[in-house]
Amino acid sequence: MWVLQCPLCSEILASASEREYLPEFSTCDCDRNGNKQPAYELFIGDAGKQMIRRNKYPRFTAEVMFEELSDIENVQLLDDCTDTIELARAMRKAGEFLLKSSRNGKR
């Protein structure tokens, strides 16, 4: 038996007898609140590090660095995403969110 669990609340979202029958992703009720939750949010993680979270597929958390080569490092995917173009698009939008946030003084 294979199961797909929500990485936020650990609720079982789907199950199947074989891995290939599982959906690629599923949105949990804890993550579906009428789009009241922003797509990206900044928060303080372990050891006081500033983190960014993407709250819609493909979901991830990452450390905000604001360094010369990269603003986002140590990315941890919360969803199993095999589409590299979709993941790259999400990372680019995360960078745009960080730029907007730093201009508005939310950094």
C-alpha positions in Angstrom: 0.0 0.0 0.0 1.3 3.4 -1.0 0.1 6.7 0.5 0.4 10.4 -0.3 0.6 12.4 2.9 0.3 16.2 3.4 3.7 17.5 4.4 2.1 20.2 6.6 -0.4 18.2 8.7 0.4 14.5 7.8 -3.2 13.8 6.7 -3.4 10.9 4.1 -4.5 12.5 0.8 -4.5 9.4 -1.4 -3.6 5.7 -1.3 -3.0 3.1 -4.0 -1.8 -0.5 -4.3 1.1 0.6 -6.6 3.2 3.8 -6.6 2.4 4.6 -10.2 -1.3 4.8 -9.4 -0.8 7.7 -6.9 -1.5 11.2 -8.1 1.6 13.4 -8.7 0.2 15.9 -6.1 -2.9 16.6 -4.1 -4.0 19.7 -2.2 -5.0 19.1 1.4 -7.9 20.8 3.2 -5.3 22.4 5.6 -3.8 24.1 2.6 -7.1 25.1 0.9 -8.6 28.1 2.5 -10.1 30.2 -0.3 -6.7 31.6 -1.2 -6.5 33.5 2.1 -3.0 32.2 2.6 -0.5 34.0 0.5 1.4 32.1 -2.1 4.7 33.1 -0.5 5.5 34.0 3.1 8.5 34.9 5.1 9.1 33.5 8.6 11.9 33.0 11.1 13.0 29.4 11.3 15.4 27.4 13.5 18.4 29.3 14.8 16.8 32.7 13.9 17.3 32.2 10.1 14.9 34.0 7.8 13.0 31.5 5.7 10.6 31.6 2.8 7.7 29.2 2.2 5.7 28.6 -0.9 2.2 27.6 0.1 0.9 26.2 -3.2 2.1 23.5 -5.5 5.1 22.9 -5.8 5.4 23.8 -2.1 8.9 24.3 -0.6 10.7 26.0 2.2 14.1 27.7 1.8 16.6 29.8 3.6 16.8 33.5 2.6 20.4 34.5 2.1 20.5 37.7 0.0 24.1 36.9 -1.1 25.9 37.8 -4.4 25.1 34.5 -6.2 21.8 33.4 -4.7 19.1 34.9 -2.6 17.5 31.5 -1.8 19.5 28.5 -0.5 18.9 25.1 1.2 15.6 24.5 -0.6 13.5 21.6 0.9 10.6 20.5 -1.4 7.4 19.6 0.4 5.8 18.1 -2.7 7.1 15.5 -5.0 7.6 17.7 -8.2 9.2 16.2 -11.3 8.4 19.1 -13.6 11.7 21.1 -13.5 10.2 24.0 -15.5 7.3 24.4 -13.0 9.8 24.3 -10.1 12.1 26.8 -11.8 9.1 29.1 -12.4 8.2 28.8 -8.7 11.7 29.7 -7.6 11.8 32.7 -10.0 8.5 34.0 -8.5 10.0 33.5 -5.0 12.9 35.7 -6.0 10.5 38.3 -7.3 8.5 38.1 -4.0 11.8 38.7 -2.1 12.6 41.7 -4.2 9.2 43.2 -3.6 9.3 42.4 0.1 12.7 44.1 0.5 11.5 47.2 -1.3 8.5 47.4 1.0 10.5 47.0 4.1 9.3 43.5 5.1 12.7 42.0 5.0 
